[in-house]
Structures are given as structure tokens and as C-alpha cells.
Amino acid sequence: MKLSVSEEALADAEQAVDWYVDQGAWTAAVALQVEIGEALAWVLAEPGIGTPGPMGVRILPVHRFPVSLVYRVEGDDLRVIAVAAQRRRPGHWAGRR
């Protein structure tokens, strides 16, 4: 399985980590980065693990944090299109590829 991560998803993840840094929660910021990495490894190992969502995406909540990986599987390609905050701007990723 080949993994690709959109620029928007990278920016989403950076924004989420930056929020914890801005709150002075350095340990949480690092933990979020680790949890996102573990979620990526999990979806690579088990692409069907996420809950089916709209527009052919799958959604996997990131353990211990209010964010989810939003991704598509097409053949042997897995594309992460968003690291979506669960409480802010639902569906903001809808037009992404």
C-alpha cells in the first residue's frame, strides 16, 4: 500500500499540534504527533479500519485526541485528505482530493 498525505492534511495536523503548543501543553503536542503517526501506521496495515463516510472516504478517530484521519483508498493507494478536528468545522475537507 502506498501512502500519500495532502498538503491540506499536513497543515491540519500542524494546526492541531500548534494549538496544544499555544496552550503550553507541550507533552500533549508531542503525544498528538505520536498518535497521528500510529493512526497512519494502523490505516496502512488495515485500510478498511475507518468508518465509511461521505464521498468515498473513511474516517478514523485518533486515539486520545478530538481529531480524525480522513482518507480514501483507491486500489493500492491510500490518500489522507484531512486531519479533521471533530468539534470544529465539520466536513471542511469535503472538496479535497
DRENPA-3360 file (N, C-alpha, C; in nm, 2 decimals, always signed):
BEGIN
1 = MKLSVSEE = +0.09/-0.12/+0.00/+0.00/+0.00/+0.00/+0.09/+0.12/+0.00 ~ +0.06/+0.22/-0.09/+0.13/+0.34/-0.10/+0.06/+0.45/-0.03 ~ +0.12/+0.52/+0.06/+0.06/+0.63/+0.14/+0.10/+0.77/+0.08 ~ +0.00/+0.85/+0.07/+0.03/+0.99/+0.04/-0.06/+1.08/+0.13 ~ -0.01/+1.19/+0.16/-0.08/+1.28/+0.25/-0.09/+1.42/+0.18 ~ -0.21/+1.47/+0.18/-0.23/+1.60/+0.11/-0.16/+1.71/+0.19 ~ -0.13/+1.82/+0.12/-0.07/+1.94/+0.18/-0.17/+1.99/+0.29 ~ -0.30/+1.99/+0.25/-0.40/+2.04/+0.35/-0.41/+1.95/+0.47;
9 = ALADAEQA = -0.39/+1.82/+0.46/-0.39/+1.73/+0.58/-0.27/+1.76/+0.67 ~ -0.15/+1.79/+0.60/-0.03/+1.82/+0.68/-0.06/+1.95/+0.75 ~ -0.12/+2.05/+0.69/-0.15/+2.18/+0.75/-0.25/+2.16/+0.87 ~ -0.35/+2.07/+0.85/-0.44/+2.04/+0.95/-0.37/+1.99/+1.08 ~ -0.28/+1.89/+1.05/-0.21/+1.83/+1.17/-0.12/+1.93/+1.24 ~ -0.05/+2.02/+1.16/+0.03/+2.12/+1.21/-0.05/+2.22/+1.30 ~ -0.17/+2.26/+1.25/-0.25/+2.35/+1.32/-0.30/+2.29/+1.45 ~ -0.33/+2.16/+1.45/-0.38/+2.09/+1.57/-0.26/+2.09/+1.68;
17 = VDWYVDQG = -0.14/+2.05/+1.63/-0.03/+2.05/+1.72/+0.00/+2.19/+1.77 ~ +0.00/+2.29/+1.69/+0.02/+2.43/+1.73/-0.07/+2.47/+1.83 ~ -0.20/+2.43/+1.83/-0.30/+2.47/+1.93/-0.25/+2.42/+2.07 ~ -0.20/+2.30/+2.08/-0.16/+2.25/+2.21/-0.03/+2.33/+2.25 ~ +0.06/+2.36/+2.16/+0.18/+2.44/+2.19/+0.14/+2.57/+2.24 ~ +0.04/+2.64/+2.17/-0.01/+2.77/+2.22/-0.07/+2.77/+2.36 ~ -0.12/+2.65/+2.40/-0.18/+2.64/+2.53/-0.08/+2.60/+2.63 ~ +0.05/+2.58/+2.59/+0.16/+2.55/+2.68/+0.15/+2.40/+2.71;
25 = AWTAAVAL = +0.08/+2.32/+2.64/+0.07/+2.18/+2.66/+0.17/+2.10/+2.57 ~ +0.29/+2.12/+2.60/+0.40/+2.06/+2.52/+0.39/+1.91/+2.51 ~ +0.36/+1.84/+2.62/+0.35/+1.70/+2.63/+0.24/+1.65/+2.54 ~ +0.13/+1.72/+2.54/+0.01/+1.69/+2.46/+0.04/+1.71/+2.31 ~ +0.12/+1.81/+2.28/+0.15/+1.84/+2.14/+0.24/+1.72/+2.08 ~ +0.33/+1.68/+2.16/+0.42/+1.56/+2.12/+0.33/+1.44/+2.11 ~ +0.25/+1.41/+2.21/+0.16/+1.30/+2.21/+0.07/+1.29/+2.09 ~ +0.02/+1.41/+2.05/-0.07/+1.41/+1.93/+0.01/+1.37/+1.81;
33 = QVEIGEAL = +0.13/+1.42/+1.80/+0.21/+1.38/+1.68/+0.23/+1.23/+1.68 ~ +0.26/+1.17/+1.79/+0.28/+1.03/+1.80/+0.15/+0.95/+1.77 ~ +0.04/+1.00/+1.82/-0.09/+0.93/+1.79/-0.13/+0.94/+1.65 ~ -0.10/+1.05/+1.58/-0.13/+1.07/+1.44/-0.04/+0.97/+1.36 ~ +0.09/+0.96/+1.40/+0.18/+0.86/+1.33/+0.13/+0.72/+1.35 ~ +0.08/+0.68/+1.47/+0.03/+0.55/+1.50/-0.10/+0.52/+1.42 ~ -0.18/+0.62/+1.41/-0.31/+0.61/+1.33/-0.27/+0.59/+1.18 ~ -0.17/+0.66/+1.13/-0.13/+0.64/+0.99/-0.08/+0.49/+0.97;
41 = AWVLAEPG = +0.00/+0.44/+1.06/+0.05/+0.31/+1.05/-0.06/+0.21/+1.06 ~ -0.16/+0.24/+1.14/-0.28/+0.15/+1.15/-0.36/+0.14/+1.02 ~ -0.39/+0.26/+0.96/-0.47/+0.25/+0.84/-0.39/+0.19/+0.72 ~ -0.25/+0.20/+0.73/-0.17/+0.14/+0.63/-0.18/-0.01/+0.64 ~ -0.18/-0.06/+0.76/-0.19/-0.20/+0.79/-0.33/-0.26/+0.77 ~ -0.43/-0.18/+0.80/-0.57/-0.22/+0.79/-0.65/-0.11/+0.73 ~ -0.64/-0.09/+0.60/-0.71/+0.02/+0.53/-0.86/+0.03/+0.55 ~ -0.92/-0.08/+0.58/-1.07/-0.08/+0.60/-1.11/-0.05/+0.74;
49 = IGTPGPMG = -1.02/-0.01/+0.82/-1.05/+0.00/+0.97/-1.14/+0.13/+0.99 ~ -1.12/+0.23/+0.92/-1.20/+0.35/+0.94/-1.35/+0.33/+0.91 ~ -1.43/+0.42/+0.96/-1.57/+0.41/+0.94/-1.60/+0.48/+0.80 ~ -1.68/+0.41/+0.72/-1.71/+0.47/+0.59/-1.79/+0.61/+0.61 ~ -1.75/+0.70/+0.53/-1.81/+0.84/+0.54/-1.85/+0.88/+0.40 ~ -1.89/+1.01/+0.39/-1.94/+1.06/+0.26/-1.83/+1.07/+0.16 ~ -1.87/+1.07/+0.03/-1.78/+1.09/-0.08/-1.67/+0.98/-0.09 ~ -1.70/+0.86/-0.04/-1.60/+0.76/-0.05/-1.48/+0.76/+0.04;
57 = VRILPVHR = -1.49/+0.84/+0.15/-1.38/+0.85/+0.25/-1.40/+0.75/+0.36 ~ -1.30/+0.73/+0.43/-1.31/+0.65/+0.56/-1.26/+0.75/+0.67 ~ -1.31/+0.73/+0.79/-1.27/+0.82/+0.90/-1.23/+0.74/+1.02 ~ -1.11/+0.77/+1.07/-1.05/+0.70/+1.18/-1.02/+0.80/+1.29 ~ -1.09/+0.80/+1.40/-1.06/+0.89/+1.52/-0.92/+0.86/+1.56 ~ -0.84/+0.96/+1.60/-0.71/+0.95/+1.66/-0.73/+0.93/+1.81 ~ -0.66/+0.82/+1.86/-0.67/+0.78/+2.00/-0.64/+0.90/+2.09 ~ -0.72/+0.93/+2.19/-0.70/+1.03/+2.29/-0.71/+1.17/+2.25;
65 = FPVSLVYR = -0.74/+1.20/+2.13/-0.75/+1.34/+2.08/-0.87/+1.36/+2.00 ~ -0.93/+1.48/+2.00/-1.05/+1.51/+1.92/-1.03/+1.54/+1.78 ~ -0.95/+1.46/+1.71/-0.92/+1.47/+1.57/-0.94/+1.33/+1.50 ~ -0.96/+1.33/+1.37/-0.98/+1.21/+1.30/-0.90/+1.22/+1.17 ~ -0.84/+1.10/+1.12/-0.79/+1.09/+0.99/-0.90/+1.07/+0.89 ~ -0.90/+1.15/+0.79/-1.00/+1.13/+0.68/-0.92/+1.09/+0.56 ~ -0.95/+0.97/+0.50/-0.87/+0.91/+0.39/-0.95/+0.84/+0.29 ~ -0.89/+0.82/+0.18/-0.95/+0.74/+0.07/-0.86/+0.63/+0.03;
73 = VEGDDLRV = -0.91/+0.51/+0.00/-0.84/+0.40/-0.05/-0.88/+0.38/-0.19 ~ -0.79/+0.39/-0.29/-0.82/+0.36/-0.43/-0.71/+0.26/-0.48 ~ -0.75/+0.14/-0.49/-0.66/+0.03/-0.53/-0.55/+0.01/-0.43 ~ -0.43/+0.04/-0.47/-0.32/+0.02/-0.37/-0.27/+0.15/-0.32 ~ -0.35/+0.26/-0.33/-0.31/+0.39/-0.29/-0.40/+0.43/-0.17 ~ -0.34/+0.48/-0.07/-0.41/+0.54/+0.05/-0.38/+0.68/+0.06 ~ -0.48/+0.77/+0.05/-0.46/+0.92/+0.04/-0.52/+0.98/+0.16 ~ -0.45/+1.04/+0.25/-0.50/+1.11/+0.37/-0.53/+1.25/+0.32;
81 = IAVAAQRR = -0.66/+1.29/+0.33/-0.70/+1.42/+0.28/-0.73/+1.52/+0.39 ~ -0.74/+1.47/+0.51/-0.76/+1.57/+0.63/-0.72/+1.50/+0.76 ~ -0.68/+1.59/+0.85/-0.67/+1.56/+0.99/-0.78/+1.65/+1.05 ~ -0.90/+1.60/+1.06/-1.01/+1.68/+1.09/-1.04/+1.69/+1.24 ~ -1.05/+1.82/+1.29/-1.10/+1.84/+1.42/-1.24/+1.80/+1.43 ~ -1.27/+1.72/+1.54/-1.41/+1.66/+1.55/-1.51/+1.76/+1.60 ~ -1.47/+1.87/+1.66/-1.56/+1.97/+1.71/-1.57/+2.10/+1.63 ~ -1.48/+2.12/+1.54/-1.48/+2.24/+1.46/-1.50/+2.21/+1.31;
89 = RPGHWAGR = -1.57/+2.30/+1.25/-1.59/+2.30/+1.10/-1.61/+2.16/+1.05 ~ -1.71/+2.09/+1.09/-1.74/+1.95/+1.04/-1.75/+1.96/+0.88 ~ -1.68/+1.86/+0.82/-1.69/+1.85/+0.68/-1.61/+1.95/+0.60 ~ -1.52/+2.03/+0.67/-1.44/+2.13/+0.60/-1.36/+2.07/+0.48 ~ -1.33/+1.94/+0.49/-1.25/+1.87/+0.40/-1.32/+1.82/+0.27 ~ -1.45/+1.85/+0.27/-1.54/+1.78/+0.17/-1.49/+1.80/+0.02 ~ -1.43/+1.91/-0.01/-1.39/+1.93/-0.15/-1.25/+1.88/-0.18 ~ -1.18/+1.82/-0.09/-1.04/+1.78/-0.10/-1.03/+1.65/-0.18;
97 = R = -0.91/+1.64/-0.24/-0.88/+1.51/-0.31/-0.76/+1.45/-0.25;
% end
